[in-house]
Amino acid sequence: MVGTRVITVACAKGGTAKTTTSMMLACCLCRRGLRAVVLDADNTGGATKWADAVDDMRVDDPHAPMLPFDVVPVNQAVLDRRRLETRWSGMWIVIDTPPSDTGMIQKAMDVADVVVIPTQPGEADLRLAGETYAACRHGVVLLTRVKANTRSLRRAVDDLDSAHVTRFDTMVPERESIRGAYGRVRVDAWYAGVAGELVDFVNGLEAR
């Protein structure tokens, strides 16, 4: 039987593209032939609203694509490893978390195989991402909304690497196509690269 994998997307700072990352990763995992579900643990319901927007679009256009995965609102009681493995056996469970509810964030990280930590390359952003990284077992930092060939990006990469922080080689650029992905079913090339690295990372952990 294929094991259940739990991926939590978390960062102590808001506005780091956690919900976009959660939804894009789930889309990309499904595109790779894997079964995925997004658990919306954010009390603002960003992932749930995204799924609702997709459904609304299909009301206007029945031929519009549908999400290839479910989005399920959850509370802390659901975030129990045994319960997750029973209800979503053999699936890739992606948990979208809030920025400020430390109890929910920690609970979601505790049940995860891997914590994906999206962050912009600014100094303050990296500091909060570092706090999240230190609070989980297997964290991987994902640089988002990056602008190529900038001093801030070079500094961020150097700081992460010098601190031996695990990060994705793929970095998500600042692009209108990504900003405009909300409420749509879209597979982005950069997030597809992140998903590929994530699968390899999880497989590497399981091979240990």
FIFI-86742 format. One line per 8 residues: number of its first residue (from 1); their letters; for each residue x, y, z of N, C-alpha, C, CB. Coordinates in steps of 0.2 Angstrom, whole numbers, plus 2048, in hexadecimal, padded with zeros to 3 digits. Glycine has a CB too. Example, Ala and Ser with C-alpha at 12.3 -4.5 7.8 and 13.67 -1.06 7.14 Angstrom:
// FIFI-86742
1> AS> 842,7E4,827,83E,7EA,827,842,7F0,827,839,7EA,82D | 840,7F5,823,844,7FB,824,840,800,827,846,7FD,81D
END
This chain:
// FIFI-86742
1> MVGTRVIT> 804,7FA,800,800,800,800,804,806,800,7FB,800,806 | 803,80B,7FC,806,811,7FC,805,815,802,804,816,7F5 | 80A,818,805,809,81B,80C,806,822,80B,810,81C,80F | 803,825,810,800,82B,810,806,830,812,7FB,82C,816 | 806,836,80E,80B,83B,80F,808,841,811,810,83C,809 | 80A,845,816,807,84B,819,80C,850,818,805,84A,820 | 80A,855,814,80E,85B,812,80B,861,815,810,85C,80B | 80E,865,81A,80B,86B,81D,80F,871,81A,80C,86B,825
9> VACAKGGT> 80B,876,818,80D,87C,815,80D,881,81B,80A,87E,80E | 812,884,81D,812,888,823,817,88D,823,812,884,829 | 815,893,826,81A,898,827,817,89D,82C,81D,89C,821 | 81B,89F,831,818,8A4,836,816,8AA,834,81D,8A5,83C | 818,8AC,82D,816,8B3,82B,811,8B2,825,81D,8B6,827 | 80C,8B7,825,807,8B7,820,80A,8B9,819,801,8BB,822 | 806,8B8,814,808,8BB,80E,80E,8B7,80A,809,8C2,80E | 80F,8B1,80C,815,8AE,809,813,8A9,804,819,8AA,80E
17> AKTTTSMM> 80C,8A9,802,80A,8A4,7FC,809,89D,7FF,80E,8A4,7F7 | 806,89D,805,805,896,808,7FF,892,804,804,896,80F | 7FA,896,804,7F4,893,800,7F5,892,7F9,7EE,898,801 | 7F9,896,7F6,7FA,895,7EF,7FF,88F,7EE,7FE,89B,7EC | 804,88F,7F3,808,889,7F3,805,882,7F4,80E,88A,7F8 | 800,882,7F9,7FC,87C,7FA,7F8,87A,7F4,7F7,87E,800 | 7F4,87F,7F1,7F0,87D,7EC,7F4,87B,7E5,7EB,883,7EA | 7FA,87E,7E4,7FE,87D,7DE,801,876,7DF,803,882,7DD
25> LACCLCRR> 804,875,7E5,807,86E,7E6,802,868,7E6,80A,86E,7ED | 7FC,869,7E8,7F7,864,7E7,7F5,863,7E0,7F0,866,7EB | 7F5,868,7DC,7F3,868,7D5,7F9,864,7D2,7F2,86E,7D2 | 7FF,866,7D3,805,863,7D0,806,85B,7D2,80B,867,7D2 | 804,85A,7D8,805,853,7DB,800,84F,7D7,804,852,7E2 | 7FA,851,7D6,7F5,84E,7D2,7F7,84D,7CB,7EE,851,7D2 | 7FA,852,7C8,7FC,851,7C1,802,84C,7C0,7FF,858,7BF | 805,84A,7C6,80A,845,7C6,807,83E,7C7,80F,846,7CB
33> GLRAVVLD> 800,83E,7C7,7FD,838,7C8,7FC,835,7CF,800,832,7C5 | 7FD,83A,7D4,7FC,839,7DB,7F5,83B,7DD,802,83C,7DF | 7F3,838,7E3,7ED,83B,7E6,7EE,83F,7EB,7E8,835,7E8 | 7EB,845,7EB,7EC,84A,7F0,7E6,84D,7F3,7F0,850,7ED | 7E6,850,7F9,7E1,854,7FC,7E4,85A,7FF,7DD,84F,801 | 7E0,860,7FF,7E3,865,803,7DE,866,809,7E2,86C,7FF | 7E1,866,80F,7DE,868,815,7DF,86F,817,7E0,863,81B | 7D9,873,817,7D9,87A,819,7D9,87B,820,7D4,87E,815
41> ADNTGGAT> 7DF,87C,823,7DF,87D,82B,7E0,885,82C,7E5,87A,82E | 7DF,889,827,7DF,890,828,7D8,893,829,7E3,894,822 | 7D8,896,82F,7D1,899,831,7CE,89E,82C,7D1,89C,838 | 7D2,8A1,827,7D0,8A5,822,7CD,8A1,81C,7D5,8AA,820 | 7CE,89B,81C,7CB,897,817,7CE,898,810,7C4,897,817 | 7D4,89A,80F,7D6,89C,808,7D6,896,803,7DD,89E,809 | 7D8,890,805,7D7,88A,801,7D0,889,7FF,7DB,884,803 | 7CC,889,804,7C5,888,803,7C2,88D,7FE,7C1,888,80A
49> KWADAVDD> 7C3,893,7FF,7C1,898,7FB,7C3,897,7F4,7C2,89F,7FD | 7C9,895,7F3,7CC,893,7EC,7C8,88E,7E9,7D4,891,7ED | 7C7,889,7ED,7C3,883,7EA,7BC,885,7E8,7C2,87D,7EF | 7B9,88A,7EC,7B2,88C,7EB,7B2,890,7E5,7AF,890,7F1 | 7B7,894,7E4,7B8,898,7DE,7B8,894,7D7,7BE,89D,7DE | 7BC,88E,7D8,7BC,88A,7D2,7B5,887,7D1,7C1,884,7D4 | 7B2,885,7D6,7AB,882,7D5,7A6,888,7D2,7A8,880,7DC | 7A7,88E,7D4,7A2,893,7D2,7A4,894,7CA,7A4,89A,7D5
57> MRVDDPHA> 7AA,894,7C8,7AC,894,7C1,7A9,88F,7BD,7B4,894,7C0 | 7A8,889,7C0,7A5,883,7BC,79E,884,7BC,7A7,87D,7C0 | 79B,888,7C0,794,889,7BF,792,88D,7B9,791,88D,7C6 | 797,892,7B8,796,896,7B2,799,893,7AC,79A,89D,7B3 | 79E,88F,7AD,7A0,88B,7A7,7A1,884,7A9,7A7,88E,7A4 | 79D,87F,7A7,79D,878,7A9,7A3,875,7A6,797,874,7A7 | 7A6,878,7A1,7AC,875,79E,7B3,877,7A2,7AD,876,797 | 7B2,87C,7A6,7B8,87E,7AA,7BB,878,7AE,7B7,884,7AF
65> PMLPFDVV> 7C2,878,7AF,7C5,873,7B2,7C3,873,7BA,7CD,873,7B2 | 7C3,86D,7BD,7C1,86C,7C4,7C8,86A,7C7,7BC,867,7C5 | 7C8,86C,7CE,7CE,86A,7D2,7CF,862,7D2,7CE,86D,7D9 | 7D5,860,7D1,7D5,858,7D1,7D6,856,7D8,7DC,856,7CD | 7D4,85A,7DD,7D5,858,7E4,7D0,85B,7E8,7DC,859,7E7 | 7CE,858,7EE,7CA,85C,7F3,7CD,861,7F7,7C6,856,7F7 | 7C9,866,7F9,7CC,86A,7FF,7C7,869,805,7CC,872,7FC | 7CA,868,80A,7C6,866,810,7C8,86B,816,7C7,85F,812
73> PVNQAVLD> 7C3,86F,818,7C5,873,81E,7C6,86E,825,7BF,878,820 | 7CB,870,829,7CC,86C,82E,7CE,870,835,7D2,867,82D | 7CD,86D,83A,7CF,870,841,7D5,86C,844,7C9,871,846 | 7D7,86E,84A,7DD,86A,84C,7DB,863,84E,7DF,86E,853 | 7D5,861,850,7D3,85A,851,7D4,856,84C,7CC,85A,854 | 7D4,858,846,7D5,854,840,7DC,852,83F,7D2,857,839 | 7E0,857,841,7E7,856,840,7EB,851,844,7EB,85D,840 | 7E9,84B,844,7EB,846,847,7EE,841,842,7E6,842,84C
81> RRRLETRW> 7F4,83E,843,7F7,83A,83E,7F3,834,83C,7FE,839,840 | 7F1,831,841,7ED,82B,840,7E7,82C,83C,7EC,827,847 | 7E3,831,83E,7DD,833,83B,7DE,835,834,7DA,839,83F | 7E3,839,833,7E5,83B,82C,7E6,835,827,7EB,840,82C | 7EA,830,82A,7EC,82A,826,7E6,826,825,7F2,826,82A | 7E1,826,829,7DB,822,829,7D7,825,823,7D8,821,82F | 7D6,82B,824,7D1,82E,820,7D3,830,819,7CF,835,823 | 7DA,831,818,7DD,832,811,7E2,82E,810,7DF,83A,811
89> SGMWIVID> 7E1,827,811,7E6,822,810,7E9,822,809,7E3,81B,812 | 7F0,822,809,7F4,822,803,7F4,828,7FF,7F1,81D,7FF | 7F2,82E,802,7F1,834,7FE,7F7,839,800,7EB,837,7FF | 7F8,83E,7FC,7FC,843,7FE,7F8,849,801,800,846,7F8 | 7F9,84A,808,7F4,84F,80B,7F8,855,80C,7F3,84C,812 | 7F6,85A,809,7F9,861,809,7F5,865,80E,7F9,864,802 | 7F8,868,814,7F5,86C,819,7F7,873,818,7F7,869,820 | 7F2,877,817,7F3,87E,816,7F1,881,81D,7EE,882,811
97> TPPSDTGM> 7F6,885,820,7F6,888,826,7F5,88F,827,7FC,886,82A | 7F3,892,82C,7F2,899,82D,7F9,89C,82F,7ED,89B,833 | 7FA,8A3,82F,800,8A6,831,801,8A7,838,801,8AC,82D | 7FC,8A7,83C,7FD,8AA,843,7FA,8A5,848,7F9,8B0,843 | 7F7,8A0,846,7F4,89B,84B,7FA,896,84D,7EE,898,849 | 7FE,898,852,804,893,853,802,88C,855,808,897,859 | 7FC,88C,859,7FA,885,85B,7F8,881,855,7F4,885,85F | 7F4,884,850,7F3,880,84A,7F9,87E,846,7ED,884,846
105> IQKAMDVA> 7FD,883,845,803,882,841,807,87D,844,807,889,841 | 809,87D,84A,80D,877,84D,809,871,84D,80E,879,855 | 803,870,84E,7FF,86A,84D,800,867,846,7F8,86B,84F | 7FF,86C,841,800,86A,83A,807,868,838,7FE,86F,835 | 80C,86B,83B,813,869,83A,815,862,83D,818,86E,83C | 812,861,843,813,85B,847,811,855,843,810,85B,84E | 80C,855,83F,809,84F,83C,80C,84E,835,801,850,83B | 810,853,833,813,853,82C,819,84F,82B,814,85A,82A
113> DVVVIPTQ> 81A,84C,825,820,849,823,825,84E,821,81F,844,81D | 822,853,81E,826,859,81B,822,85F,81C,829,858,814 | 826,865,81E,823,86B,81F,826,870,819,824,86F,826 | 822,872,815,824,877,810,823,87E,812,820,876,809 | 828,882,812,828,889,815,829,88E,810,82E,889,81B | 824,891,80D,824,896,808,827,89C,80C,81E,897,804 | 82B,8A0,808,82D,8A6,80B,830,8AB,805,833,8A6,810 | 82F,8B1,806,832,8B6,801,839,8B7,804,82E,8BD,801
121> PGEADLRL> 83D,8BA,7FF,844,8BA,801,846,8C0,806,848,8BA,7FB | 842,8C4,808,844,8C9,80D,846,8C7,813,83E,8CE,80E | 84A,8CB,817,84D,8C9,81D,848,8C7,822,852,8CF,81F | 843,8CB,823,83E,8CA,828,83A,8C3,827,839,8D0,829 | 839,8C2,820,835,8BC,81E,83A,8B6,820,834,8BC,816 | 840,8B6,81E,844,8B1,81F,845,8AF,827,84B,8B2,81C | 845,8B5,82B,845,8B3,832,83F,8AF,835,846,8BA,836 | 839,8B1,833,834,8AD,835,833,8A7,832,82D,8B1,833
129> AGETYAAC> 836,8A6,82C,836,89F,828,83B,89B,82C,838,8A0,821 | 840,89E,82F,845,89A,833,842,898,839,84B,89F,834 | 83E,89C,83C,83A,899,842,836,893,841,836,89F,845 | 833,894,83B,82E,88E,839,833,888,838,82A,88F,833 | 838,889,835,83D,883,833,840,880,839,843,886,82F | 841,884,83E,844,881,844,83F,87D,848,847,887,849 | 838,87E,847,833,87B,84B,831,875,848,82D,880,84C | 833,873,842,831,86C,83F,837,867,83E,82D,86E,839
137> RHGVVLLT> 835,861,83D,83A,85C,83C,83D,85C,835,837,855,83D | 839,85C,830,83C,85C,829,838,862,825,83A,856,825 | 83C,868,826,839,86E,822,83D,86F,81C,83A,874,827 | 83A,872,817,83D,874,811,83B,87B,80F,83C,86F,80B | 83F,880,80E,83E,886,80D,83C,887,805,843,88B,80F | 837,88B,804,835,88C,7FD,835,894,7FC,82F,889,7FB | 83A,896,7F8,83A,89E,7F6,835,89F,7F1,841,8A0,7F4 | 830,8A4,7F3,82B,8A6,7EF,82B,8AD,7ED,824,8A4,7F2
145> RVKANTRS> 828,8AF,7E8,827,8B6,7E6,82E,8B9,7E5,823,8BA,7EB | 833,8B5,7E2,83A,8B8,7E1,83A,8BB,7DB,83E,8B2,7E1 | 83F,8C0,7DB,841,8C4,7D5,848,8C2,7D3,840,8CB,7D6 | 849,8BF,7CD,850,8BC,7CB,855,8C2,7CB,84F,8B9,7C4 | 85B,8C0,7CD,861,8C4,7CC,860,8CA,7D0,862,8C6,7C5 | 85D,8C9,7D6,85D,8CF,7DB,862,8CD,7E1,856,8D0,7DD | 864,8D3,7E4,868,8D2,7EA,865,8CE,7F0,86A,8D9,7EC | 85E,8D0,7F1,85A,8CC,7F6,85A,8C5,7F5,853,8CF,7F7
153> LRRAVDDL> 859,8C3,7EF,859,8BC,7ED,85F,8B8,7EF,856,8BA,7E6 | 865,8BB,7EC,86B,8B8,7ED,86D,8B8,7F5,871,8BD,7E9 | 86B,8BD,7F8,86D,8BD,7FF,868,8B8,803,86B,8C4,803 | 862,8B7,801,85E,8B2,804,861,8AB,803,857,8B2,801 | 863,8A9,7FD,865,8A3,7FB,86C,8A2,7FF,867,8A2,7F3 | 870,8A7,7FF,876,8A6,803,875,8A5,80A,87B,8AC,802 | 870,8A8,80D,86F,8A8,814,86C,8A1,816,86A,8AD,817 | 868,89E,812,865,898,813,86A,892,812,85F,896,80E
161> DSAHVTRF> 86E,893,80D,873,88E,80C,879,88E,811,876,88F,805 | 87B,894,813,880,894,819,87D,891,81F,882,89B,819 | 877,892,820,874,88F,827,872,888,826,86E,893,828 | 873,885,820,872,87E,81F,86A,87C,81F,876,879,823 | 866,881,81D,85F,880,81D,85D,87D,816,85B,887,81D | 859,878,817,857,874,811,852,878,80D,853,86D,813 | 853,879,807,84F,87D,803,84E,87A,7FC,851,884,802 | 848,87C,7F8,847,87A,7F2,84C,87D,7ED,840,87B,7F0
169> DTMVPERE> 84E,87A,7E8,852,87D,7E3,84E,882,7DF,856,878,7DE | 848,87F,7DD,843,883,7DA,840,889,7DE,83D,87E,7D7 | 840,88F,7DB,83E,895,7DE,838,897,7DA,843,89A,7DF | 833,89A,7DD,82D,89C,7DA,82D,8A3,7D9,826,89A,7DE | 82D,8A6,7D2,82E,8AD,7D1,828,8B1,7D2,830,8AE,7CA | 829,8B7,7D3,823,8BC,7D3,820,8BD,7CC,826,8C3,7D6 | 81A,8BA,7CB,817,8BA,7C4,810,8BB,7C5,819,8B3,7C1 | 80D,8BF,7C0,806,8C0,7C0,802,8B9,7BF,804,8C5,7BA
177> SIRGAYGR> 805,8B5,7BB,801,8AE,7BA,800,8AB,7C1,805,8AA,7B5 | 805,8AB,7C5,804,8A8,7CC,7FF,8AC,7D0,80B,8A7,7CF | 800,8B2,7D0,7FB,8B7,7D4,7F4,8B6,7D2,7FD,8BE,7D3 | 7F3,8B4,7CB,7ED,8B3,7C8,7EA,8AC,7C9,7ED,8B6,7C1 | 7ED,8A8,7CC,7EB,8A1,7CC,7E6,8A0,7D1,7F1,89D,7CE | 7E4,8A4,7D6,7DF,8A3,7DB,7D8,8A2,7D7,7DF,8AA,7DF | 7D5,89D,7DA,7CF,89B,7D7,7CF,897,7D1,7CB,8A1,7D7 | 7D5,895,7CF,7D5,892,7C8,7D9,88B,7C9,7D9,896,7C3
185> VRVDAWYA> 7D8,887,7C4,7DC,880,7C4,7E2,881,7BF,7D8,87A,7C2 | 7E8,882,7C2,7EE,884,7BE,7F4,880,7C1,7EF,88B,7BE | 7F8,87D,7BC,7FE,87A,7BE,804,87F,7BC,7FF,873,7BB | 807,881,7C0,80D,886,7BF,813,882,7BE,80D,88B,7C4 | 817,884,7B9,81E,881,7B8,822,881,7BE,821,884,7B2 | 823,886,7C2,827,887,7C7,825,882,7CD,828,88E,7CA | 81E,882,7CE,81B,87E,7D4,81C,877,7D2,814,880,7D5 | 81C,875,7CB,81D,86E,7C9,824,86C,7CB,81B,86E,7C1
193> GVAGELVD> 829,871,7CA,82F,86F,7CC,830,86E,7D4,834,875,7CA | 82C,872,7D7,82C,871,7DF,829,86B,7E1,828,877,7E2 | 824,869,7DD,820,862,7DF,825,85D,7DD,81A,862,7DB | 829,85D,7D8,82E,858,7D6,833,857,7DC,831,859,7D0 | 836,85D,7DE,83B,85C,7E3,838,85A,7EA,83E,863,7E4 | 831,85C,7EB,82E,859,7F1,82D,852,7F1,827,85D,7F2 | 82B,84F,7EC,82A,848,7EB,831,844,7EC,827,846,7E4 | 836,847,7E9,83D,844,7EA,83F,844,7F1,842,847,7E5
201> FVNGLEAR> 83E,84A,7F4,840,84B,7FB,83C,846,800,83E,852,7FE | 836,845,7FF,832,840,803,834,839,802,82A,841,801 | 836,838,7FC,838,831,7FA,83F,830,7FD,839,830,7F2 | 843,835,7FD,849,834,801,849,833,808,84E,83B,800 | 844,837,80B,843,835,813,841,82E,814,83E,83A,815 | 83C,82C,810,83A,825,811,83F,820,80F,834,824,80C | 844,821,80B,849,81C,80A,84E,81C,80F,84D,81E,803 | 84E,821,814,853,820,819,852,81A,81E,853,827,81D
END
